[in-house]
Structure formats: structure tokens, C-alpha cells
Amino acid sequence: MRWTWVLVAVALAGCGEKKAARVTPTPTATPAEATATSTPTPTGPWQVRETSRAPLRCPASSSRAGWPSRVVALGGNRYAKLWGRRPRLAAVDARGHLLRRQELGARRITGVRALACGRGGRIAAAWTEYRGHGRDALRLSLSAGRARTIDTARAPYYDPAIQDVALAFAPDGSLLIAYSVDHAVRGVVVSRAGAVGPPFELGPASQISLLAAEIAGNGRAVVAWSTLDGGEERNEHRRIYAVTGRDGRFGPAQLVHRAPHLSFQASSYGPIRLAVAANGRALLLWGTDSRAEFPESWVLRTAEAPPDGPFGASRQVVSSGTPGDVAIRGDGRRLLVWTNSAGLRASVGRRREVVVDGRTGDPRASFRAGKPHVEWRGGAASR
């Protein structure tokens, strides 16, 4: 059956005289984060209610927002989000209804998009544009109608040259841009005044990498990524790296975990989630490969870093699931959220609990008034 499928795929790929349009995968989308298809059923110690998702209060990194179209609260009853595959900045109401749109300077349909907001309602938007011949350009806009090219990269094969982008504002108003290219994760620092520094390497990578970036209230920056060989013949196991620093200076990358199994059928795009407390304590959750020949979910693992040190040894959370989100407090209390075939699940400390049964889309974790809180498209739950 496998050979039949391959032959049909090759035959279809060869049909027609025109070259197929280049398609860039959207790395943030996962099967369990798709739109809701069933009504969630409350169960367990969590208090569940139906509600529209609250806007994300600034400052917020693009990793915290999750989706580039997530509504962010800029302050003063102002709300914004990215609009469209050729991104524009949309002024919206608190429920995301469009009020007006502003051009950011995007020239064409884009690949990866990211939106972050800082103190005082500052906005940063970044996206990738395909420039032909395997090249991608990373573009940045800090004000309406004005965009600049931050870097360009070339892919040796058919994968996107820039696979993922993350934005995070520092307390001093500077902006960190982290992005993944072939065999490296790079960074750029933009000053509060808008001066763009040169690209620098944050750490090693394979061919396909997804990443997350956060900056704590005390200025500690954390960038983490999941990376895997994207070729037809995989020779390297999936690896998880992290790097920390402040004021635009970073130490050497830390190898947090190397998957014990090498799966030839698993997705190249391994999801990873990161949270950083105000004092710099950090928490990671990621999906890694299982022994299954045709895996339909991930083995979930987590690791934690103290406020001023590297990540410790990782541990397994569950043997089957899809990463949702993480949250951590300065005192070390942590919340991990994931989905499986039955519904939304959480771990408070090391206790695994049922939040709600049924399909939930794009869960986000936080602590509100000291209590664990989870939101998803159409609902919320507190414990």
C-alpha cells in the first residue's frame, strides 16, 4: 500500500506543464489545535464555562500569543491583531471584529507570521516572503506602512528557508527576533529607537526547527527550539535546544534533550511551548518521537530552568498527546496543558487531571489570582 501511494503521488506531481506553487507549512497548526468539532464536556476538579477568548494583555511575545491573529490588548481600550496572509495590522474590538486595517509593507502572500506587543502598546510584526530560487526574506514592521528586510536565507532543498519566527519585547523596549534557518537558529536585536543589529547565531540546528522566545520581567531572555532532519533519509534524532541571556548577549546553546527514537514517519515540525516567570524561571513542554512506525501523536516531555541557571533533566509527562501550553510562577508552581483523543488535559505540579472532554482549539495556560487557568476557542476553565 505504501508503494502504491508513493507512485500515485509522484504521478500527480508530474502532471501538467507548470511548476507547482511553493507552499510554506504553517508550523503552529497541529491536528489537535484545529477548530472545535464537538461540544466539550466539563469533568474533574476544573470549573468550565463557555466564553469568548479574552484579549491577551501586553506585553506579550508572539510565542505567548500562539496565533498571529490572536487579539492583543494595547491599553486604552485599543485592540489589534494581524490580518490576512499578506499581513496587515487590524484595529479590532475586544471580540476581534474588524474596525480598520493598516498596511504594514508586506509585498505578497507570506509564509510564517508573528505579532508581539510591548509596554505602552508598542507593536512588532514579522513575516517571511519568498523571493524565488529557494530564498526567503525576513521582514519586520514597527509602524504602519514601513517594513524592512532583516535577513535573507536560502534552503538547499524544498523546505522553507526560514521555518519559524518568534518576537519578544524586553523591559527596556528593545525587541528580540529569533528565527530558524537551515542548520542554525539566528537572532537579531532591535533597539528601542528602532536600530537593527546584525544577525547572530543563537545555536545549532538541523534542517527543520520550530522555536519559542520569551523575555522575563527582569530582562532574562530564553529561546528554545525543536529541530529535526527534514530530508528523505533521516540520520539525526530530534533534539531540543535552549539558550539564555540578557541585553542582547547570549551564552552557549544547551542540548536539553535528544529523542531516544528515530522516526522516519513523524512530522518534521515538532511543537514546543515555553513560559518564563517574572524572575526568569522557565518551563518547556515539547513533543518528541515515539516507537510507533506511523505515530499519530507525540510523547510529551518537560524541563524546567531556575531563574539563573540552565534547564535541568527532562521528564516524560504522557506517552501520547499534543502540546497545548505551559505557565510558570516565580515560586516554581507550574501548569502544563495538552490535548489527546479524549479532550483537554492538564498537570498542576505532577498531578495529571482532566480539564474537559471533547475537542478544544488552541489552549492557552496562565495563572490568574494565583489559580491555574486555561482558555481555548469557545471556553475557559479555572481550578
C-alpha positions as a printed NumPy array, in Angstrom:
array([[  0.   ,   0.   ,   0.   ],
       [  2.862,   2.403,   0.789],
       [  4.484,   1.923,  -2.621],
       [  1.154,   2.447,  -4.38 ],
       [  0.706,   5.725,  -2.539],
       [  4.199,   6.911,  -3.443],
       [  3.705,   6.088,  -7.12 ],
       [  0.393,   7.923,  -7.247],
       [  1.919,  10.935,  -5.523],
       [  4.805,  11.014,  -7.974],
       [  2.446,  10.657, -10.923],
       [  0.276,  13.517,  -9.695],
       [  3.309,  15.688,  -9.04 ],
       [  4.388,  15.205, -12.641],
       [  1.059,  16.196, -14.204],
       [  0.79 ,  19.481, -16.038],
       [  3.416,  21.727, -17.586],
       [  3.501,  24.482, -14.951],
       [  5.659,  24.237, -11.892],
       [  3.689,  23.846,  -8.663],
       [  3.48 ,  26.919,  -6.469],
       [  5.769,  26.904,  -3.448],
       [  3.834,  26.05 ,  -0.301],
       [  5.11 ,  27.024,   3.123],
       [  3.865,  24.843,   6.   ],
       [  2.285,  26.689,   8.913],
       [  4.235,  25.31 ,  11.856],
       [  1.932,  26.496,  14.617],
       [ -1.054,  24.486,  13.465],
       [ -1.463,  20.98 ,  14.847],
       [ -4.29 ,  18.479,  14.407],
       [ -5.458,  18.827,  17.988],
       [ -5.423,  22.624,  17.728],
       [ -7.842,  22.757,  14.828],
       [-11.3  ,  24.238,  15.091],
       [-13.667,  22.703,  17.571],
       [-15.824,  19.92 ,  16.178],
       [-17.652,  18.842,  19.315],
       [-19.031,  20.445,  22.445],
       [-16.563,  19.987,  25.332],
       [-17.945,  18.21 ,  28.397],
       [-16.85 ,  19.522,  31.837],
       [-15.333,  16.941,  34.168],
       [-12.849,  16.723,  37.05 ],
       [-11.843,  19.499,  39.508],
       [-11.84 ,  22.263,  36.891],
       [-14.679,  24.806,  36.688],
       [-15.532,  25.132,  32.998],
       [-17.576,  27.822,  31.291],
       [-18.34 ,  28.808,  27.715],
       [-16.868,  32.17 ,  26.842],
       [-15.128,  34.058,  24.091],
       [-11.382,  34.266,  24.484],
       [-10.188,  37.375,  26.332],
       [ -7.668,  39.586,  24.523],
       [ -4.059,  38.977,  25.509],
       [ -2.735,  41.821,  27.621],
       [  0.524,  43.471,  26.619],
       [  3.426,  42.98 ,  26.958],
       [  3.113,  39.632,  25.186],
       [  5.52 ,  37.721,  22.972],
       [  4.444,  36.093,  19.728],
       [  5.05 ,  32.703,  21.383],
       [  2.618,  33.601,  24.166],
       [  0.002,  34.775,  21.663],
       [  0.197,  31.434,  19.868],
       [ -1.563,  32.505,  16.679],
       [ -0.654,  35.686,  14.728],
       [ -4.354,  36.551,  14.572],
       [ -4.729,  36.488,  18.372],
       [ -6.229,  39.748,  19.657],
       [ -3.853,  41.721,  21.884],
       [ -4.935,  44.486,  24.276],
       [ -2.753,  47.547,  23.715],
       [ -4.281,  49.581,  26.541],
       [ -6.682,  52.488,  26.477],
       [ -9.452,  50.283,  25.075],
       [ -7.377,  49.589,  21.94 ],
       [ -7.036,  46.126,  20.425],
       [ -5.117,  44.776,  17.451],
       [ -4.236,  41.618,  15.531],
       [ -2.628,  40.57 ,  12.252],
       [ -4.997,  40.289,   9.31 ],
       [ -4.629,  38.124,   6.215],
       [ -1.918,  36.053,   4.576],
       [ -0.463,  39.306,   3.236],
       [ -0.396,  40.667,   6.752],
       [ -1.893,  43.988,   7.686],
       [ -2.37 ,  45.405,  11.162],
       [ -6.053,  45.327,  12.065],
       [ -7.638,  47.539,  14.689],
       [-10.404,  45.438,  16.235],
       [-12.755,  45.44 ,  19.179],
       [-12.284,  43.178,  22.188],
       [-14.025,  40.292,  20.375],
       [-11.832,  40.603,  17.286],
       [-14.348,  42.328,  14.991],
       [-12.593,  44.386,  12.336],
       [-12.708,  48.184,  12.671],
       [ -9.991,  49.211,  10.207],
       [ -6.819,  47.917,   8.579],
       [ -3.374,  49.427,   8.09 ],
       [ -0.729,  48.327,   5.622],
       [  2.485,  47.068,   7.163],
       [  4.514,  46.916,   3.988],
       [  4.044,  43.235,   3.107],
       [  4.522,  42.862,  -0.637],
       [  2.977,  39.444,  -1.242],
       [  1.47 ,  36.346,   0.334],
       [  3.669,  35.384,   3.245],
       [  4.838,  32.208,   4.955],
       [  5.406,  32.5  ,   8.694],
       [  3.865,  35.46 ,  10.553],
       [  4.383,  36.72 ,  14.104],
       [  2.977,  39.564,  16.218],
       [  4.206,  40.795,  19.61 ],
       [  3.354,  43.808,  21.751],
       [  5.337,  45.657,  24.396],
       [  4.74 ,  48.167,  27.127],
       [  2.814,  51.246,  26.118],
       [  1.088,  49.419,  23.273],
       [  4.162,  49.08 ,  21.06 ],
       [  3.676,  46.626,  18.203],
       [  6.108,  44.49 ,  16.207],
       [  5.111,  42.317,  13.249],
       [  7.388,  39.981,  11.322],
       [  6.825,  37.672,   8.387],
       [  8.669,  35.776,   5.669],
       [  8.394,  36.444,   1.937],
       [  9.539,  34.039,  -0.767],
       [ 11.997,  35.687,  -3.149],
       [ 12.492,  32.807,  -5.584],
       [ 15.281,  30.279,  -6.125],
       [ 14.862,  28.842,  -2.624],
       [ 15.331,  32.195,  -0.854],
       [ 13.191,  33.674,   1.921],
       [ 13.357,  37.213,   3.284],
       [ 12.547,  38.026,   6.905],
       [ 10.618,  41.302,   7.081],
       [  9.865,  43.478,  10.12 ],
       [  7.45 ,  46.331,  10.685],
       [  7.388,  48.516,  13.792],
       [  4.987,  51.099,  12.389],
       [  2.219,  51.141,   9.802],
       [  3.364,  51.191,   6.195],
       [  7.053,  50.786,   6.965],
       [  8.792,  47.421,   6.662],
       [ 12.416,  46.475,   6.373],
       [ 14.279,  43.313,   5.458],
       [ 16.093,  41.895,   8.49 ],
       [ 17.808,  38.922,   6.864],
       [ 17.604,  36.533,   3.928],
       [ 18.231,  32.798,   3.853],
       [ 18.398,  30.035,   1.264],
       [ 17.082,  26.476,   1.586],
       [ 19.117,  23.676,  -0.022],
       [ 16.022,  21.589,  -0.796],
       [ 12.277,  22.229,  -0.909],
       [ 11.775,  23.172,   2.73 ],
       [ 11.163,  26.827,   3.642],
       [ 14.412,  28.751,   4.041],
       [ 13.054,  30.388,   7.213],
       [ 10.818,  27.936,   9.044],
       [  9.727,  29.828,  12.165],
       [  9.913,  33.286,  13.746],
       [  9.402,  34.495,  17.318],
       [  9.281,  38.057,  18.68 ],
       [  9.643,  39.255,  22.267],
       [  9.967,  42.743,  23.755],
       [ 12.404,  43.331,  26.617],
       [ 11.523,  45.576,  29.58 ],
       [ 13.807,  48.318,  28.183],
       [ 11.762,  48.413,  24.959],
       [ 14.234,  46.568,  22.737],
       [ 12.974,  43.7  ,  20.582],
       [ 14.411,  40.207,  20.173],
       [ 13.773,  38.419,  16.876],
       [ 14.578,  34.703,  16.818],
       [ 14.196,  32.665,  13.64 ],
       [ 15.191,  29.261,  12.316],
       [ 17.102,  28.628,   9.101],
       [ 18.892,  25.618,   7.654],
       [ 21.269,  24.207,  10.337],
       [ 21.024,  27.225,  12.668],
       [ 18.787,  29.398,  14.81 ],
       [ 19.572,  33.084,  14.466],
       [ 18.76 ,  36.2  ,  16.433],
       [ 18.527,  39.934,  15.81 ],
       [ 18.129,  42.68 ,  18.413],
       [ 16.29 ,  45.892,  17.564],
       [ 16.854,  48.827,  19.925],
       [ 14.01 ,  50.835,  21.388],
       [ 14.846,  53.576,  18.892],
       [ 14.463,  51.117,  16.008],
       [ 18.125,  50.475,  15.18 ],
       [ 18.507,  46.937,  13.791],
       [ 21.564,  44.992,  14.878],
       [ 23.336,  42.382,  12.746],
       [ 22.085,  38.767,  12.695],
       [ 23.931,  36.402,  15.03 ],
       [ 23.749,  32.668,  15.669],
       [ 21.918,  31.532,  18.792],
       [ 22.764,  27.879,  18.372],
       [ 22.955,  24.83 ,  16.115],
       [ 20.047,  23.111,  14.422],
       [ 19.255,  20.522,  11.807],
       [ 17.142,  21.352,   8.748],
       [ 13.667,  21.958,  10.243],
       [ 13.211,  23.835,  13.531],
       [ 10.277,  25.277,  15.462],
       [ 11.074,  27.728,  18.232],
       [  9.718,  29.872,  21.058],
       [ 11.138,  33.01 ,  22.67 ],
       [ 10.27 ,  34.851,  25.884],
       [ 11.814,  37.677,  27.928],
       [ 11.112,  37.851,  31.657],
       [ 10.232,  40.951,  33.623],
       [ 13.787,  41.02 ,  34.972],
       [ 15.209,  41.002,  31.437],
       [ 16.252,  37.352,  31.184],
       [ 15.706,  36.091,  27.625],
       [ 15.067,  32.442,  26.789],
       [ 14.929,  30.919,  23.306],
       [ 14.183,  27.212,  22.814],
       [ 13.755,  25.111,  19.695],
       [ 12.929,  21.617,  18.473],
       [ 14.933,  20.512,  15.443],
       [ 14.986,  17.518,  13.102],
       [ 16.493,  16.387,   9.824],
       [ 13.982,  17.276,   7.112],
       [ 15.42 ,  15.114,   4.357],
       [ 14.008,  11.911,   2.883],
       [ 16.652,   9.941,   4.765],
       [ 16.735,  10.979,   8.415],
       [ 20.092,  10.497,  10.072],
       [ 19.686,  12.528,  13.264],
       [ 17.314,  12.121,  16.202],
       [ 15.103,  15.052,  17.195],
       [ 16.896,  17.441,  19.538],
       [ 15.714,  20.17 ,  21.909],
       [ 17.986,  23.162,  22.484],
       [ 17.714,  26.247,  24.678],
       [ 19.787,  29.378,  25.138],
       [ 19.526,  32.153,  27.731],
       [ 20.889,  35.669,  28.037],
       [ 20.052,  39.3  ,  28.603],
       [ 20.668,  42.686,  26.98 ],
       [ 21.142,  41.011,  23.607],
       [ 24.011,  38.781,  24.768],
       [ 23.534,  35.021,  24.983],
       [ 25.536,  32.115,  26.333],
       [ 26.192,  28.85 ,  24.522],
       [ 23.22 ,  26.724,  23.468],
       [ 22.253,  23.882,  25.806],
       [ 21.186,  20.483,  24.496],
       [ 18.129,  19.875,  26.693],
       [ 17.069,  16.531,  25.214],
       [ 17.84 ,  14.113,  22.385],
       [ 14.977,  11.814,  21.404],
       [ 15.815,   8.152,  22.035],
       [ 13.885,   7.035,  18.934],
       [ 14.336,   7.991,  15.313],
       [ 11.024,   8.032,  13.452],
       [ 11.006,   8.243,   9.676],
       [  7.258,   8.946,   9.553],
       [  6.874,  11.565,  12.31 ],
       [  6.241,  15.178,  11.367],
       [  9.36 ,  17.28 ,  10.89 ],
       [  7.655,  20.132,  12.72 ],
       [  7.875,  19.19 ,  16.415],
       [  5.748,  21.509,  18.58 ],
       [  7.427,  23.268,  21.519],
       [  5.982,  25.543,  24.236],
       [  7.83 ,  27.934,  26.563],
       [  6.852,  30.047,  29.572],
       [  9.059,  32.367,  31.632],
       [  8.141,  33.808,  35.039],
       [  8.899,  37.401,  36.021],
       [ 12.034,  36.315,  37.888],
       [ 13.381,  34.343,  34.897],
       [ 12.309,  30.829,  35.907],
       [ 11.48 ,  28.937,  32.685],
       [  9.388,  25.925,  31.706],
       [  9.411,  23.907,  28.48 ],
       [  6.94 ,  21.398,  27.016],
       [  7.551,  19.65 ,  23.712],
       [  6.542,  16.704,  21.6  ],
       [  9.093,  14.04 ,  20.752],
       [  9.03 ,  10.866,  18.68 ],
       [  7.669,   7.52 ,  19.85 ],
       [  8.482,   3.952,  18.819],
       [  5.37 ,   3.765,  16.613],
       [  6.047,   3.281,  12.904],
       [  3.189,   5.63 ,  11.965],
       [  2.764,   7.902,  15.015],
       [ -0.49 ,   9.835,  15.394],
       [  0.574,  11.811,  18.474],
       [  3.661,  12.809,  20.452],
       [  5.437,  11.646,  23.556],
       [  5.332,  14.78 ,  25.721],
       [  8.315,  15.83 ,  27.812],
       [  9.053,  18.828,  30.032],
       [ 12.076,  20.543,  31.573],
       [ 12.477,  23.472,  33.956],
       [ 15.217,  26.072,  34.456],
       [ 15.828,  28.071,  37.652],
       [ 15.913,  31.879,  37.453],
       [ 19.682,  31.992,  36.914],
       [ 20.669,  28.561,  35.602],
       [ 20.312,  26.077,  32.739],
       [ 17.47 ,  23.638,  32.184],
       [ 17.547,  20.506,  34.301],
       [ 16.965,  16.943,  33.189],
       [ 13.735,  16.419,  31.279],
       [ 10.965,  14.018,  32.283],
       [  8.081,  12.403,  30.432],
       [  4.62 ,  13.871,  31.022],
       [  2.474,  11.472,  28.975],
       [  3.133,   8.896,  26.278],
       [  0.526,  10.262,  23.849],
       [ -0.7  ,  13.806,  23.27 ],
       [ -0.185,  17.164,  21.554],
       [  1.427,  20.091,  23.413],
       [ -1.014,  22.859,  24.294],
       [  0.695,  25.424,  26.502],
       [  2.635,  25.993,  29.728],
       [  2.679,  28.559,  32.531],
       [  5.023,  29.002,  35.493],
       [  5.193,  31.243,  38.56 ],
       [  8.284,  32.645,  40.198],
       [  7.898,  30.238,  43.12 ],
       [  8.129,  27.271,  40.744],
       [  4.438,  26.356,  40.599],
       [  3.793,  25.141,  37.063],
       [  0.92 ,  24.297,  34.742],
       [  1.191,  22.101,  31.649],
       [ -1.688,  21.727,  29.197],
       [ -2.077,  19.266,  26.333],
       [ -4.749,  17.579,  24.247],
       [ -5.339,  13.937,  23.391],
       [ -8.016,  11.996,  21.55 ],
       [-10.403,  12.376,  24.512],
       [-10.03 ,  16.088,  25.231],
       [ -8.047,  18.71 ,  27.138],
       [ -5.719,  17.615,  29.937],
       [ -3.506,  19.421,  32.451],
       [ -0.786,  18.823,  35.   ],
       [ -0.601,  21.046,  38.07 ],
       [  2.684,  20.182,  39.681],
       [  2.894,  16.487,  38.75 ],
       [ -0.805,  15.653,  39.046],
       [ -2.426,  14.823,  35.717],
       [ -6.054,  15.925,  35.517],
       [ -8.962,  16.041,  33.102],
       [ -9.928,  19.615,  32.246],
       [-12.681,  18.945,  29.723],
       [-13.655,  16.161,  27.317],
       [-14.203,  16.898,  23.64 ],
       [-12.25 ,  18.808,  21.01 ],
       [-10.766,  22.144,  22.076],
       [ -8.788,  24.506,  19.87 ],
       [ -5.565,  26.364,  20.688],
       [ -5.467,  26.081,  24.512],
       [ -3.551,  28.746,  26.443],
       [ -2.341,  28.379,  30.044],
       [ -1.84 ,  31.012,  32.747],
       [ -2.221,  31.743,  36.457],
       [ -4.952,  34.187,  37.425],
       [ -5.066,  35.414,  41.008],
       [ -2.727,  32.547,  41.779],
       [ -5.066,  29.915,  40.317],
       [ -4.375,  27.738,  37.242],
       [ -6.394,  28.947,  34.269],
       [ -6.834,  27.565,  30.742],
       [ -8.543,  29.206,  27.762],
       [ -9.403,  27.764,  24.382],
       [-11.544,  28.775,  21.448],
       [-15.018,  28.997,  22.945],
       [-14.302,  28.172,  26.575],
       [-12.237,  28.601,  29.71 ],
       [-11.573,  26.681,  32.916],
       [-10.1  ,  27.537,  36.306],
       [ -9.011,  25.326,  39.153]])
